[in-house]
């Protein structure tokens, strides 16, 4: 949370409830990024925060509500990191390199996204949220690349390359991105 993110009420006073909610979300993000969605329990969040379960329960009605807020928080950070940069590019290779690089970085939003992506195979709420976030990102890519289909291919490529980096820290992302750029540049020249 930055100084610009500190919630203040209309009367100028600090919104303690909003601060506490943000702390809960950040504790949940930490758990999801290091241990997976299944590790998120009210008790574990309270333990990470050094508080009681009652405090967590007071600010969120359910674990699912916390998980939704957790993913939305990670997606907001991912969007802030990528949307403006992606919109400014019109080359598939540059966009791919940018997003794979960001996903391969030390940001916690990528592991949170991956954990929810895995969870989406068996849980409708995660599937719906991933679909919404992917549609938004694909729309931004489509603006940059001029085509929804290309945006879908690039999104799939970026996810695949970034996932390979997550599971194999010896995977050479730069080499793979360079190869992808070569393939995509050939693809760009083909008229359908």
LINFEN-V892449 format. One record per residue. RES is the residue in one small letter. NEAR is the number of other ideal C-beta (glycine too) atoms within 10 Angstrom. Layout:
BEGIN
res=RES near=NEAR
res=RES near=NEAR
END
This chain:
BEGIN
res=x near=11
res=x near=5
res=x near=5
res=x near=5
res=x near=9
res=x near=12
res=x near=14
res=x near=10
res=x near=11
res=x near=6
res=x near=6
res=x near=6
res=x near=8
res=x near=11
res=x near=15
res=x near=10
res=x near=12
res=x near=15
res=x near=15
res=x near=18
res=x near=18
res=x near=18
res=x near=18
res=x near=24
res=x near=23
res=x near=17
res=x near=22
res=x near=30
res=x near=23
res=x near=19
res=x near=23
res=x near=25
res=x near=19
res=x near=13
res=x near=12
res=x near=15
res=x near=20
res=x near=11
res=x near=14
res=x near=21
res=x near=15
res=x near=19
res=x near=10
res=x near=17
res=x near=27
res=x near=18
res=x near=14
res=x near=18
res=x near=17
res=x near=8
res=x near=15
res=x near=13
res=x near=14
res=x near=10
res=x near=16
res=x near=24
res=x near=15
res=x near=13
res=x near=19
res=x near=20
res=x near=9
res=x near=10
res=x near=16
res=x near=12
res=x near=11
res=x near=24
res=x near=23
res=x near=18
res=x near=18
res=x near=26
res=x near=28
res=x near=14
res=x near=18
res=x near=25
res=x near=21
res=x near=12
res=x near=17
res=x near=20
res=x near=16
res=x near=10
res=x near=18
res=x near=20
res=x near=17
res=x near=10
res=x near=15
res=x near=22
res=x near=13
res=x near=11
res=x near=17
res=x near=11
res=x near=15
res=x near=24
res=x near=18
res=x near=16
res=x near=28
res=x near=23
res=x near=20
res=x near=19
res=x near=26
res=x near=23
res=x near=16
res=x near=18
res=x near=24
res=x near=19
res=x near=13
res=x near=6
res=x near=16
res=x near=17
res=x near=23
res=x near=22
res=x near=18
res=x near=25
res=x near=25
res=x near=19
res=x near=26
res=x near=25
res=x near=18
res=x near=15
res=x near=20
res=x near=17
res=x near=9
res=x near=8
res=x near=15
res=x near=8
res=x near=14
res=x near=21
res=x near=15
res=x near=12
res=x near=21
res=x near=19
res=x near=11
res=x near=13
res=x near=20
res=x near=17
res=x near=10
res=x near=13
res=x near=21
res=x near=19
res=x near=12
res=x near=19
res=x near=28
res=x near=17
res=x near=15
res=x near=21
res=x near=22
res=x near=10
res=x near=15
res=x near=12
res=x near=11
res=x near=19
res=x near=22
res=x near=14
res=x near=16
res=x near=25
res=x near=20
res=x near=12
res=x near=20
res=x near=24
res=x near=17
res=x near=13
res=x near=23
res=x near=21
res=x near=15
res=x near=15
res=x near=20
res=x near=14
res=x near=8
res=x near=9
res=x near=7
res=x near=5
res=x near=15
res=x near=12
res=x near=16
res=x near=11
res=x near=9
res=x near=17
res=x near=22
res=x near=13
res=x near=12
res=x near=20
res=x near=17
res=x near=11
res=x near=13
res=x near=19
res=x near=12
res=x near=9
res=x near=11
res=x near=14
res=x near=6
res=x near=6
res=x near=4
res=x near=3
END
